Amino acid sequence: MLDHFDFMAPLYDRMIGPPDTERLQKLLKLPTSGWLLDGGGGTGRVWSHLNGLACNIVVSDLSYRMLKKAREKQVRPVQAHVERLPFADEMFDRVLVVDALHHFCDQREAIKDLLRVLKPGGRLVIEEPDLNHFGIKLVALAEKMLLMRSHFYPPQKIREMISACGYSAKIENDDHYTAWVVADK
């Protein structure tokens, strides 16, 4: 099967706009001196905009070519399934997933493992396109037609997945078709 992200890696940072760094900084309660994990973080695009707000940053992704680009941004790239992260329990102070949850093979297992590696007192922030908007439904359809194996969930369902792991979560929405689901451990 075609690996879309290996194919897009050389152009990805130019194709995708910068993240909302002000909002992410607030939601993640940055700066922090602890470890941060960017699950499904690809090229390290998000952390390159938050540089200096964390001491140790790890970007986990399946795409070797995306991670090759991440190495250029002074992060620690790790090739892994987010559903089976190769990290110790409670290793990270902050965990972030930006526009990637819908690409994971099993979203429930991914959330479970992201919470496993999060320290007590830590925070998980998931930013996803809000499937409640018609435009995002069209994006989801387009990704299916491109055989990207994406599976989008509305933010309420993502919150339910976190609740099934024993943690409460809140949802923040904006006018730009994005939702943030935030959970504290």
Residue pairs with C-beta under 8 A, 6 or more apart in sequence:
1 147
1 149
2 147
3 63
4 146
4 148
5 12
5 42
5 61
5 62
5 63
5 65
5 66
5 103
6 63
6 64
6 65
6 66
8 15
9 42
9 43
9 63
9 65
9 66
9 68
9 69
10 65
10 69
12 42
12 43
12 45
12 66
12 69
13 43
13 45
13 69
16 45
16 99
18 45
18 49
19 45
19 46
19 49
19 50
19 98
19 127
20 178
21 49
21 50
23 180
24 30
24 46
24 50
24 96
24 98
24 125
24 127
25 50
25 53
27 123
27 125
27 172
27 180
27 182
28 36
28 94
28 96
28 123
28 125
29 94
29 123
30 50
30 53
30 54
30 94
31 52
31 53
31 54
32 53
32 54
32 55
32 93
32 94
33 54
33 55
34 54
34 55
34 56
34 92
34 93
34 94
34 119
34 122
35 54
35 55
35 56
35 57
35 58
35 91
35 92
35 93
35 94
36 47
36 54
36 56
36 57
36 58
36 92
36 93
36 94
36 95
36 96
37 58
37 59
37 60
37 85
37 87
37 91
37 92
37 94
37 95
37 96
37 114
37 117
38 44
38 46
38 47
38 57
38 58
38 59
38 60
38 75
38 96
38 97
38 98
39 60
39 82
39 85
39 95
39 96
39 97
39 100
39 110
39 114
40 60
40 61
40 82
40 97
40 98
40 100
40 101
40 103
40 104
41 47
41 59
41 60
41 61
41 70
41 75
41 96
41 98
41 100
42 59
42 61
42 63
42 66
42 67
42 69
42 70
42 100
43 66
43 67
43 69
43 70
43 73
44 57
44 59
44 69
44 70
44 72
44 73
44 75
44 77
46 96
46 98
47 54
47 57
47 59
47 73
47 75
48 73
51 73
51 74
54 94
56 76
57 74
57 75
57 76
58 75
58 76
58 77
58 78
58 87
58 92
59 67
59 70
59 75
59 76
59 77
59 78
60 77
60 78
60 79
60 80
60 82
60 85
61 67
61 70
61 77
61 78
61 79
61 80
62 79
62 80
62 81
63 79
64 79
67 77
67 78
67 79
68 77
70 77
71 77
78 86
80 86
81 104
81 105
82 97
82 100
82 104
82 110
82 113
82 114
83 104
83 105
83 106
83 109
83 110
83 112
83 113
84 109
84 113
85 113
85 114
85 116
85 117
87 117
88 117
89 116
89 117
90 116
90 117
90 118
90 119
90 120
90 122
91 117
91 119
92 117
92 118
92 119
92 122
93 119
93 121
93 122
93 123
94 118
94 122
94 123
94 124
94 125
95 114
95 115
95 117
95 118
95 122
95 123
95 124
95 125
96 124
96 125
96 126
96 127
97 110
97 114
97 124
97 125
97 126
97 127
97 128
98 127
99 127
99 128
99 129
101 107
101 110
101 111
101 126
101 128
101 153
101 158
102 128
102 129
102 140
102 143
102 150
102 151
102 152
102 153
103 148
103 149
103 150
104 110
105 149
107 151
107 153
107 158
107 161
108 161
108 164
111 126
111 158
111 161
111 162
111 165
112 165
114 124
115 124
115 162
115 165
115 167
115 183
115 185
118 124
118 185
119 185
120 185
121 184
121 185
122 184
122 185
123 182
123 183
123 184
123 185
124 162
124 169
124 182
124 183
124 184
124 185
125 180
125 181
125 182
126 158
126 180
126 181
126 182
127 178
127 179
127 180
128 152
128 153
128 155
128 158
128 178
128 179
128 181
129 136
129 139
129 140
129 152
129 177
129 178
129 179
130 136
130 154
130 155
130 173
130 177
130 178
130 179
131 137
131 140
131 152
131 153
131 154
131 155
132 154
132 155
132 179
133 177
135 177
136 152
136 177
139 152
140 150
140 152
143 150
144 150
153 161
154 179
155 171
155 173
155 179
155 181
156 171
158 169
158 179
158 181
159 169
159 170
159 171
159 181
162 168
162 169
162 181
162 183
163 169
167 183
167 184
167 185
168 183
169 181
169 182
169 183
170 181
170 182
170 183
171 179
171 180
171 181
171 182
172 179
172 180
172 182
173 179
173 180
